[in-house]
């Protein structure tokens, strides 16, 4: 798109607006993109006064291949998904990528029902935004309250934090550290006669916080061993990658006679697990008696990096005076 590039270089089009033009015409052939480029950017006056939305609308208006637009939309619909990411103060963002008509309908329905609760005096002192969140949770889980979720939530905390008012942070699997007071409240909310609650004991070394070992004769990691690796690693073990764990991998591969054990297992994201198999990459578990789990990762450039699992909350220690 030479005209777009020329306007970008001259300062008449900023980087973001140039990106919009390129993005909105990405589904067209090179020849058709050239036509759009010439119609919109050959004369700087064409886009004078147009905002970002107007820019997109004009790009849409001159698209020359309707079939490609339909294919692009179908592909986007096939990639709909739900994701979460941490937010400050022990909160989290829930993001949903869905067709625009569904998103608008969902937003409007939640807003309408929240307004109805406020109008009838049944809001319980909650704001409109708070009601919309609570309604979304209720309809997504079938629960009438946001406490006592009947889904297994792995919360790892020390006995001191749970029973003796300790201050060591707990670890909420899939999120990260949560303050001790909030962890105790989560446990208290789960102890409800209407909720199927289970308590899984996870034992760690009292000095280092390392999880106790497990081993299997299976080629693949059994469920209990996968859970242990998830609790230990929390996120992808590749250095500088903190993506969610998707694969449970043998650090020393099975073809190299690597054991199916917690010591030889690691949690990796999908991309890092595939990259690990490329020529030049190496990985090996490091013997660290009594300490936390360590992996040595070698790169094709010859550099080596250590990935050390974070210690889990440990039990209380009593010292004689």
Secondary structure, DSSP 8 states (H G I E B T S, - for coil): -HHHHHHHHHTSS-HHHHHHHHHHTTTS-HHHHHHHHHHHHSSGGGGTT--HHHHHHHHHHT---HHHHHHHHHHHHHT-EEEEEEETTTEEEEEEE--HHHHHHHHHHHHHHHHHHHHTT-STT--HHHHHHHHHHHHHHS-SSSSS-SS---EE--HHHHHS-----EEETTTEEE-HHHHHHHHHHH--TTS--------B-TTT--B---EESSSS--HHHHHHHHHHH-S--STT------EEEESS-GGGT--EESTTEEEE-HHHHHHTTSTT-EEEEE--TTS--EEEEE-TTS-EEEEE-------------
